[in-house]
């Protein structure tokens, strides 16, 4: 029985499929890096604003003010984006994107579990001067977060399966079905 991807490979050939997959992966990595650098910069800009909300404790990390947490997260996002843009290892890039998006998912889950109401202050006060309401930005960022997590994990899985397949071919232990 053939999966959809096997059918596609048989019709257009493995080289065309690999080229397509590489193109999609490269687009994902570039878009993920751009997302991380953009959200990191927006957080840095927000940290510089003088608003009362910045001095309030973060709902999850009560020992940090929102300003301090946004500053730390902005640093991590920008460093992650730099690694995504500068590193040669595709697996490392994907692992970093999967890790940071998993951290964001866990944070959002924690907010939900403690009964957090309203929207995540992921962009700080930037939502005050960006188009759309904070609630719309919250949904946009949820979709972006799911995109980052699902795609990075999917490409990591493809890498793992590809490496396994290559290893089996190299050792002669791979059985064709």
C-alpha positions as CSV (number, residue, x, y, z in Angstrom):
1,X,0.0,0.0,0.0
2,X,1.4,3.4,-1.0
3,X,1.0,6.6,1.0
4,X,0.2,9.8,-0.7
5,X,3.9,10.9,-0.6
6,X,4.9,7.6,-2.1
7,X,2.4,8.0,-4.9
8,X,3.7,11.5,-5.6
9,X,7.3,10.2,-5.6
10,X,6.3,7.5,-8.1
11,X,4.6,9.9,-10.5
12,X,7.1,12.8,-10.5
13,X,10.2,10.9,-9.4
14,X,12.2,11.0,-6.1
15,X,14.4,13.9,-7.3
16,X,11.5,16.2,-8.0
17,X,9.9,15.2,-4.7
18,X,13.1,15.9,-2.7
19,X,13.6,19.2,-4.5
20,X,10.0,20.2,-3.6
21,X,10.5,19.1,0.1
22,X,13.7,21.0,0.3
23,X,12.1,24.1,-1.1
24,X,9.2,23.9,1.4
25,X,11.7,23.3,4.2
26,X,13.8,26.3,3.2
27,X,10.7,28.5,3.0
28,X,9.7,27.3,6.5
29,X,13.1,28.0,7.9
30,X,13.2,31.5,6.4
31,X,9.7,32.3,7.6
32,X,10.4,31.0,11.1
33,X,13.6,33.1,11.3
34,X,11.7,36.1,10.1
35,X,8.9,35.5,12.6
36,X,11.3,35.1,15.5
37,X,13.3,38.3,14.6
38,X,10.1,40.3,14.1
39,X,8.5,39.2,17.4
40,X,11.7,39.6,19.2
41,X,12.2,43.2,17.9
42,X,8.6,44.1,18.8
43,X,9.2,42.8,22.3
44,X,12.4,44.9,22.6
45,X,10.4,48.0,21.4
46,X,7.7,47.3,23.9
47,X,10.2,46.9,26.8
48,X,11.2,50.5,26.2
49,X,7.7,51.9,26.7
50,X,6.6,53.3,30.0
51,X,3.3,51.8,30.8
52,X,1.9,50.4,34.1
53,X,1.5,46.9,32.7
54,X,5.2,46.6,32.2
55,X,5.8,46.9,36.0
56,X,3.2,44.2,36.9
57,X,4.3,40.7,37.7
58,X,3.9,38.1,35.0
59,X,1.0,35.7,35.7
60,X,3.2,32.6,35.3
61,X,6.6,33.8,36.6
62,X,5.5,36.0,39.5
63,X,9.1,36.7,40.4
64,X,9.5,38.6,37.1
65,X,7.9,41.8,35.9
66,X,6.4,41.6,32.5
67,X,9.1,44.0,31.2
68,X,11.8,41.7,32.5
69,X,10.2,38.6,31.0
70,X,9.6,40.2,27.6
71,X,13.3,41.4,27.6
72,X,14.5,37.9,28.3
73,X,12.2,36.3,25.7
74,X,13.1,38.9,23.1
75,X,16.8,38.0,23.6
76,X,16.1,34.3,23.2
77,X,14.0,34.9,20.1
78,X,16.6,37.1,18.4
79,X,19.4,34.7,19.3
80,X,17.3,31.8,18.0
81,X,16.6,33.7,14.8
82,X,20.3,34.4,14.3
83,X,21.1,30.7,14.7
84,X,18.4,29.9,12.2
85,X,19.8,32.3,9.7
86,X,23.5,31.6,10.3
87,X,23.8,27.9,11.1
88,X,24.4,25.4,8.4
89,X,22.8,22.5,10.2
90,X,19.2,22.2,9.2
91,X,18.4,19.8,12.0
92,X,19.8,22.3,14.6
93,X,17.7,25.1,13.1
94,X,14.6,22.9,13.3
95,X,15.4,21.7,16.8
96,X,15.7,25.3,18.0
97,X,12.4,26.3,16.4
98,X,10.7,23.2,17.9
99,X,12.2,24.0,21.3
100,X,11.3,27.7,21.4
101,X,7.8,27.0,20.1
102,X,7.3,24.2,22.6
103,X,8.3,26.7,25.4
104,X,5.7,29.1,24.1
105,X,3.1,26.4,24.0
106,X,3.9,25.3,27.5
107,X,3.7,29.0,28.7
108,X,0.3,29.4,27.0
109,X,-0.9,26.1,28.5
110,X,0.2,27.3,31.9
111,X,-1.7,30.5,31.5
112,X,-4.8,28.6,30.6
113,X,-4.4,26.2,33.5
114,X,-4.1,29.0,36.1
115,X,-7.2,30.6,34.7
116,X,-5.6,33.4,32.8
117,X,-8.2,35.5,31.2
118,X,-7.9,37.8,28.2
119,X,-5.0,37.5,25.7
120,X,-1.3,36.6,26.0
121,X,0.9,39.7,26.3
122,X,3.3,38.1,23.8
123,X,3.9,41.3,22.0
124,X,3.6,43.5,25.1
125,X,2.1,46.9,24.3
126,X,2.9,46.7,20.6
127,X,-0.7,45.6,20.1
128,X,-1.7,49.1,21.1
129,X,-0.1,50.7,18.0
130,X,-0.3,47.7,15.6
131,X,-3.4,47.3,13.4
132,X,-6.1,44.9,14.8
133,X,-7.2,44.4,18.4
134,X,-5.1,42.5,21.0
135,X,-7.6,39.6,20.8
136,X,-7.0,39.3,17.0
137,X,-3.2,39.4,17.6
138,X,-3.6,36.7,20.2
139,X,-5.3,34.4,17.6
140,X,-2.8,35.3,14.9
141,X,0.0,34.4,17.3
142,X,-1.7,31.1,18.2
143,X,-1.8,30.2,14.5
144,X,1.8,31.2,14.1
145,X,2.8,29.2,17.1
146,X,1.1,26.1,15.8
147,X,2.7,26.6,12.4
148,X,6.2,26.9,14.0
149,X,5.7,23.8,16.3
150,X,4.0,21.5,13.9
151,X,6.2,22.2,10.9
152,X,9.5,22.1,12.8
153,X,8.5,18.8,14.4
154,X,7.3,17.4,11.0
155,X,10.6,18.3,9.3
156,X,12.6,16.9,12.2
157,X,10.6,13.6,11.8
158,X,11.3,13.6,8.0
159,X,15.0,14.2,8.8
160,X,15.0,11.3,11.3
161,X,13.3,9.0,8.9
162,X,15.6,10.0,6.0
163,X,18.7,9.5,8.1
164,X,17.4,6.1,9.2
165,X,16.7,5.1,5.6
166,X,20.2,6.2,4.4
167,X,21.8,4.4,7.3
168,X,19.9,1.2,6.4
169,X,20.9,1.5,2.7
170,X,24.5,2.1,3.7
171,X,24.6,-1.0,5.9
172,X,22.5,-3.2,3.6
173,X,19.9,-3.8,6.3
174,X,17.1,-2.1,4.5
175,X,14.4,-4.4,3.1
176,X,12.4,-3.1,0.2
177,X,8.7,-3.9,0.3
